[in-house]
Amino acid sequence: MKNELTHKTKEELQKEIEELRFQLTEANETIDAIRTGQIDALVVQGQGGHQLYTLKSADQTYRVFIEKMAEGAVTINPKGLILYCNSQFASMVHHSLSEVIGMPFDTFVADENKAHYRELFQKCWKDDCKGEVLLISGESQTPVQLSLTTLQLAEGISLSIILTDLTAQKKTQQQLLENNTKLEDINHALEISNHDLQQFASIASHDLQEPLRKIIMFSNLIKDRSDGLTTETKKHLQKVIDSSIRMKTLIIDILTYSKLSANDFYFECIDLNEMLDELKEDFELIIEEKNAQIVVSKLPCLYVNKGQIRQVFQNIISNALKFAKVGVSPLIEVASRRIAEKAFNSRQKEDGPYCLISIRDNGIGFDEKYVQNIFSLFQRLNTKDRYEGTGIGLAIAKRIVEKHKGLITALSKENEGAEFQVILPMSQGND
């Protein structure tokens, strides 16, 4: 052999190399054509002449299908050896196709997952099954889901394994877990903060109210014995009393608002008609004084916190009576309708899950561009010299409605009255 090589010319060796390179290229193209389903038969020339090899149509369809998949696909025999794989799997394990064929599949399964894989391998010959393992990808590991199912091919029964890369999914899950942990921490901090604020508001309100009670009490005592006081002094004394009363009302409102942060709500079925009757009795004196009318249409029964929803109606009706036009008897109309959705433009629906309640008055109204302002703390559209109040009433109403999973808004024009609309769920099972 050595003598033969010695006597070959450089040109002859070069020619043999080119011939071998051509045969190798042709073989690779043939293998690729079989893998991608471009051919279903081969004619091979051997010592005994030409021989025909065919691929069954089912095998061909299967190979074409899995080659085009975005997931890795492997076919193994009952001994666990890889009979076939697609290009995606070869890419996942950082090996060439020719290297993968014939290797045991568990070679590519991380050691800590081999026992789990063997359980799946034993089980899946009877029933399809799925499981997660770490796939060895070069020097790294990739989390994948294995979907195993039996497959009848020409060579006999085999096992088809589809490998789905879970890297992106695991990353998303980790981010969600971290975000949820952060959210829980933030919520916990907010709960502590809210509790501290409620405690502060309660203590501060109590500590502030006690001096105010004394100021009001002693001011009234001086007023009752004002024989020796000048008219100017009496006027100043009355301002002290009035300011103290406003301050007391403001403290009570702030305390009420702060308590709305608590979640210890008790909901019960309340007949709103009875509640409005009670409110009309409460407003009896001012109704007679202003010759006002409160007309209430048939209202439903709702699952609400009675004390808080009562305060919503009380605050809105109180404003309607307060902001009446001079020389015009106040008219307040309360009506409701069932609606299909939690939206002010929702269509009416007889058995809808929400109720829209309208409270309309004929008072001085306001410019609708200020509608957001009226529901904010301490926001007033009129001076306290003309209309008394703390500017907290509607903020409290809004907070209560939102705690009941509802909505509140107002429609108005200056000198044309106002309409407050409140949407509440019929029961607290609605979102």
N, C-alpha and C positions, 0 to 999 in steps of 0.2 A: 504493500500500500504506500509505504514511504517512497519507494522508487517511482511509483506511478505519479505521485504528487510532484516529485522532483523534476520529472520529465515534462509536466504540463506547463504550458506557456502562461504568461500573465493574462493574455487575452482570453485563453480558455477558462481560466479560473474566474475571470470577470464575468464571462458568459454564463457559467454555472451559478454564480451568485445572483445574477439578474433573473435566471430561470427560477431559482428558489424563491426569490422575492416575489415574482409574479404568482407562483403557486400559493404562497402564503397570503397574498392580497386576495386572490380568487377564493381561497378557503374562508377568509374572514368575511368576504362579501356574501358567500353562500350561507354561512352561519347567521349573518345579520338578516338575510332574506328569509331564512326559515323562522327566525325569532319574530320578525315583523309580519309574517304571513304573506309575503310577496310570492312565495312558491309553495306548492303542496306536493311536489314529487322531485326526485333526484335520479339521474342516470349516472351510475358510477362504473368506470372501466377498470376491471381487475384482470388477474391472470386467466380466469376462466371465461372472460368475455364481459359484456355489459350486463349490469344488474340494475333493476328498477326498485327504488325505495319511495314509498308514499307516506304522506301524513294524512290521518283521518281528518275529515272536515271539522269535527268537533274540536280536535286538538288545535287545528289551525285557527278557528274562531277564538278559542280561549287564549291563545298566544297573542293574537292581534289585540284582543281586548285589554289584557293586563299590561301589554307593552305601552299602551297609550294612557294608562292610569297615572294619576299624580302620586298615589301611594305606592309603597314598595309591595311587590308581590312575589311569593315564593311557593314552589311546589316541592313537597318532600315525600319520600317513601316511608313505609311503616318503620324503617330503621332510623328515621330522622335525618337521612341524607338529602341534600338539596339536589333535585332533579332538574329544576329550572328556576330562573329568577328573571325579573325584568331589569331594565337599566336603572330604574329609580332605586331599587334595593341595593344594587351594586354601588351606586353613588352614596347611599346612606351608610354603608359599612366601609367605604373607602377602599374597595377592591375592584379588580376588573371582573367581567363576567366569567371569563375562563377560570379564574382563581376560585370563584365561589362555587361553581358546579362541582358536586361530589363531596363537599364539605358538610360535616354535621351542623345542623342549624343552630344547636345550642352553643356552638363555638362563639356565636355573636351575641349570646345572652350574658349579661353581667352575672358574676358569681352569686351575688346575693339574691338573684331572681331565678336561678336555675331550678330550684325545688318547685317554685310556683309554675314555671314553664312545663316541667315534667308532669305536674298534675293536670294542666290544660291538655298536654299531649295525650295523656291516657284517656281523658274524658271525651275529647272531641271526636274520636272515631265513632262514638255512638250519638252524640248530640253536638250541635254547633255551640261554640262557646267563645267568650272574649276575656281578655285580661291585659293588664299593663305590666310591662317590663322595661328595663333599661337595655338599650341596644348598644353594643360596643362599636363605636365609630372612630376607628383609628385610635388616637390617644384620649378621646373624649367619650362620653356616653350620652345617648339620646333617648328621652322617654318616648315610648311608642305604645300604641294599643294594638294587640294582636287579635285578629278576627279569624278564627279557625273553622274550616268546614271541609268535609270529605268531598272528593271529586273522582269520578270514574273516567279514566283516560285509557288510551290504547294499551299502555303498559300495565294496567290494572288499577286498583283503588289507590288513590294518593290523597295527600292532605294539602289543601290550599290555605295559605296564610297571607292575609292582607295586613300590612303594617302602616298605621297612620301616625305620622309624626305629631307628638303632643307638645312640642317645645313652646309654640306660641300660646297654646291653651294653658299650659302650666304657668307660663309667665303672666298671663292675664289673671289666672286664679290667684297667684301670689300677690299681684297688685291689688286685686279686690280684697284679699285677706288683710293686706296692710292698710288699705283705705278704710275697711270696716273697723279695724282696730283703732285707727286714728279717730274715726267718727265716734266710736264708743267712748274713747278718752275725752273727746270734745263734749259729747253729751253729758258725760259724768261731771266734767268741769262746769258745764252750764247749769246742771242740776244743783251743784253745790253753790254756785253763784246766785241762782234764783232763790235758793233757800236762805242764803245769807241776806239777800236783798229784802226778802219777805220779813225776816226777823228784824232787820234794821228798820224797815218801814213801820212795822208794828210797834217796836220800842220807841222809835222817834215820834210816831203819831201820839202814842200815850203820853210821852214826856212833854210834847208840845201842847197837847190839849189841856193838861192840868193847869199850866200857867194861864192859858186863854180863859178857862172857866173862871178863874179868879179875877182876871181883868174885866170880864163881862159882868160878873157878879158885883164886884165893888164899884164898877162904873154905874151900874143900875142903882145901887144903894145911894151913890152920890146924886144921881139924877132925881131919885125920889125925894131927896132932901135938898133940893136946889133953890130954896127960897132966897138964899143970900147970893146966888150966882148971877152974873150978868148974862144978858142974852147971847153975847159972843162966846162966853165960856160954855153955856149950855149947848150951843151949836157945835163947838169943838168936842165936847163930851159925847154927843150923839155920833160924831164921825168916828171916835174911838170905838164905841159900841158896834157900829155898823162894820167897821174894818175887822174887828175881832170876830164877829159872826161869820164874815166872809172867809177869814182865815181858818176858822173851825170847819166850815163846809169844805174848804180846799183840802185840809188834812184828811177828813173822812173820805173824800173822793180818791185821794192818792192811795190811801190804805185799801180801799175797795179795788182799785186798779191793780195794785201789787198782788192782792190775793187771787187774781184771775190766772196767775201763773201756775197755780196748783192744779193737779189732775184728779183730785178727789171729788169728781163730779158724781152726783146721783141723778139718773134720768128716770122720769116716770111719765106716764101718759097724762097730759094736762089739757083740759078743755079751755081753749083760748077765749071763748065767749065768757066763761065765768071769770077768768082773769081780768078781762076788760071791764066787766061789771064792777069788780072790786076797785079797779083803778078810777073808774068814774065816781065812786063814792069818796075815794081819797081826794079827788080834785073838786069835790062838790062846792066848796066855798068859792074858789076862783072861777069855776064854771058859772055860778050865779052872779058873781061880781062882774064878769065880762059878757054875761048873756051868751055863753058859748054853747055849741051843740057838738056832741060826739056821736056820730052815726056809725054803728058797727054792723056790717053784713055777717052772714053765717060764716063762722071760722071753724077750722078742723081741730081735732085733738092731735097733739104732737108729743113725741117722746123727748122731753127737754128737762133741764134743771129749772124748776118753777121759779125759784127766787131770782135767778139770773135773767131769765127771759122776761120776767115781770119788770125788771129794771130797764131792759131794752125799751119796752113799750112806754114805761114811765118817763124815761129820758126824752124820747122822741115826742110824746104828747105834751110833756112839760115845755119843750121848746116851741111847739106849735101854739100853745097858749101864750107863752112869753112874747114871741115875735109876731103878735097879731097887729093888723093895721089899726091905726088910730081911728076911732069912730066906727069901726066895722066889727060886727059880732063874729068871733072865730067859729069856723066850721071845719071840723076834723072828720074825715071819712076813712074808715078802716075796712078793707076788703081783702079777699084772698082767692087764689085759684091753684089747682094742681097742675104741675108742669112735668114734662118728660125728662128734662136734663137740668143740671145745676148751672144754668145760664139765664141771664135776664132777658135774652131774646128767644128763649126756648118756647116751643109750641105748647099749647095747652093740652093736657091729657087727663082724662077723668080719674084714672087710677095711677097717675104718675107718682114717682118715688119722692118728689120734692114739692114743697109748697111755697109759692111766692105771695108774700103779704105786703099790701100797699097801705101806707099811712099818708093821706093827702090833706093839706090844709090850704087856707086862703089868706095866709099871712103875707109878710113883707118879702119873702123869698130871698134869693141871693144869686149872684152871677155864678153860673155853673162851672166856670173855669176854676173856682175855688173849692170844688167838690172834694178834692183830696185833703185840702187843708182842714175842713171841718171835722174830719175823723182823726186828726192828730192831737196829741196832748197839748193843752194850754193854747190852742189856736182859737182865736175869736175873730169874727168878721165885723163885730160891732163893739164899741167901747163899753166898758163896765159902767160908765156913768149913765148910759142910756138903758142898758139891759144887764141885770145882775147875772152872775154865774161864774164858774171857775174855768170853763173851756175844757173840761174833762169828760163831760156827760156822753158825747157822741164817741169819744175814744173808748170809753168803757163799753158802750153798746157794740162797737165794732169788734172789740176783743172777745166779748161774750159770744157774738154770732160766729166768729171764727172758731172758738172753742167747741161750738156745736156743729162744726164742719159745714158752715153756711157762708153766705155772702151778704153784703149790705152796700147800698149805694143811694144816691139822691139825685133827683131831677128838679130843676128849678129855673126860674127867671126872676129878675128883680121886679118887685111889686105884683107878682103873679102867683104867689104861693110856692109851696115846695111839696114834693112827693118823695117819701123815703120808701125804698123797696128792700125787703129782707127775704132771702131764700133760706129755708131750713129743710133738712131731710125729714120725711115723715117718721122715720125711726132712725136710731143711731147706728144701724147696720149699713147705711149708705155712706159712700166716701164723698 
